[in-house]
Amino acid sequence: MFDSAAWIAPLEELCERVRRAARDAIREGIANGTLASLGRPVRQGAGDVTFALDEHTELALDRWFDEVAREQPLSLLTEDQGWRHRGPDGRGGVRELAGFDHGGPRIAVDPVDGTRNLMADLRSAWVVVSFAPPGKSGPRMSDLSLGLVSEIPDSRAAKFRQLVALAGGECRASERELATGRVVAERALSNGTEAHRDHGYFTFFRYLADQRPAIARIEAEFFARLARDEGSDVRSCYDDQYISSGGQLALVALGLYRMAVDVRGLVARKRGVATITSKPYDLAGAVVCARAAGAIVTAPDGSVLDFPIDCTTPVDFAAFANAATASRLAPHLQAALKTLDA
């Protein structure tokens, strides 16, 4: 049987390389007065715009990919280049492989989920790793056996957080020193059984200006229903526009968000316009971690959240801290979504 847990250490090493590359670029930009240059769009990647900051981390990721591929075959997806397949060439080097059917793992990595926050040195981004065992074709969310989410904090931080979970197992959260990697604290996450209906963060992601009115109507209807039917004190239902879907799900897993909803794709489809959405590589590994912590993560309409791990599929989601919270709040969300048809 394939041992997914054996890949945790190599993936942690990958995350450390990416974190170091991003933070070195940010510190250099601050020191030289060129931080704004990291926000320069370089090209349209396979999944999203590649900014100058992303290029630093993509180089670190490529070096890791080649080092591992010298020893064993694997497939790797990044938002910049999509799926690539490599393995040993028998002479100490690397060769390109034809596809997924090589006996090695299938790994998707978003090296900087939250680039827009981090490139301005405003807020943490996250490395999101979505890991599937060997297979003959591209994996789906339901195929993942491991998720890892590792923080890239801003330049002022001394520590970072990391979440790792095997599918069907527990989610382990650790806090580590940036300078040494030493674990300062570690625990298994459990979001308990309390049904949360107020006094916490209940977020509807609406950072795109053109979508704010439509999503705000859904949000207003949702909280009106909570106040009327659940007795919620909606003055204590706080908002947080965090431009990182992996980061949002990490905060749900950590119990810092009660709920996070992203319906950008749904709103755009209803309006018949294009938009920016979450993509599978942004959040799949974070979904594994959140679920292992006890969170309920579904499509906004309550259906099963499953999708191909690729660079193009739009992903909407609703994440609730635990089953009790989902049971109380999900029906109100689904009712509020009907405002899109009005």
Secondary structure, 3 states (H helix, E strand, C coil): CCCHHHHHHHHHHHHHHHHHHHHHHHHHHHHHCCHHHHHCEEEECCCCEEEHHHHHHHHHHHHHHHHHHCCCCEEEEECCCEEEEEEECCCCCEEECCCCCCCCCEEEEEEEECHHHHCCCCCCEEEEEEEECCCCCCCEHHHCCEEEEEEECCCCCCEEEEEEEECCCCEEEEEEECCCCCEEEEEECCCCCCCCCCCEEEEECCCCHHHHHHHHHHHHHHHHHHHHHHCCCHHHEECCCCCCHHHHHHHHHCCCCCEEEECHHHHHHHHCCCCCCECHHHHHHHHHHHHHCCCEEECCCCCCCCCECCCCCCECEEEECCHHHHHHHHHHHHHHHHHHHC
